[in-house]
Amino acid sequence: MPDPGQMFDEAQRCVLCVLLASAGSGLCSTGELALAVGDTRMTELAVEDLHSAGLVHLLEGFVFATRAAVRSHELDLGGVPRG
């Protein structure tokens, strides 16, 4: 059985990966993120935790990465700058 902490970390990773994907706009509904994660409640918790950590912004049911998250992705993960 998977460790709940690892599952939560993976949900957060998935949310950030979707938001930071270079092909996307960087803006997703919580429903779209839940489809990617595969669990609505886990997605809600992941988004809340990422928001508390200052890595995502929430706006009327939509989520997008903060500038800090984008820049960290560019530096640490070899992401391509968006603009």
N, C-alpha and C positions, 0 to 999 in steps of 0.2 A: 504494500500500500504506500503511495507517495506521501512524503512529508508535507503537511499543510503549509509550512513556511516556504518550502521550495515551490509549491503550487502557487502561492501568493506572489513570490518573486517572479515566477514565470509569467503570471498574468500581467504584472507591471511591465516586464520586459516586452511582452507582446503589444501592450498598449503603446509604449514608446516607439517600438519598431514600426507600427502602423502609422503613427503620427509623423515619424521622421523619414518615412519612405520617400526617396527622391522623386518618384513618379507621381505621388499624390499632392494634393493641395496643402496638406498639413492640418486640415480641419475635418473632423469626423463627428458624427452623432454618437451618442453613447450606445445606441442600438447597433451601429456599424461595428463599434469596438467590441460589443458583446458577441457578435457573430465571429469575429476574429479570435476572441479568447475562448469562446465556447461555453461560457457560464455568465449569465447576467449579473448575479449577485457578486461573484468574484470580480467582475469588471467594475461594478460600482465601487467596491472596496478599493480596488487598485487605483482607480481614478481619484478617489477621495484622498488616498495616501500620497499619490504623486502630486496632487494639488497642495496638500499640506507641506510637502517637501519643496514646493516652489518649482516643480518641473512641468506642470501643465496649468493652463488657464481653463476655466469653465465659463460658458456663455450660453444661457438658455438652451440647455440640452446638447450643446456642442463642446468639443474639447480640442485644444490645440497646444502644441509644445511651447514652452517659454523660450525666450532667446537663450537663456542659460543652458537649457536642455539641447537646443540646436547646436550651440557652439561646442558643448561638451562632446556631442556626437561627431562633429567635424574634426575635433582634435583627437579624441580617443579611439574612435571607431573608423576613422578614415572616410567619414561621410563627405559628400560633395557639397560645398557651399551653395545655398539656394539663390543667391542673388547678388 
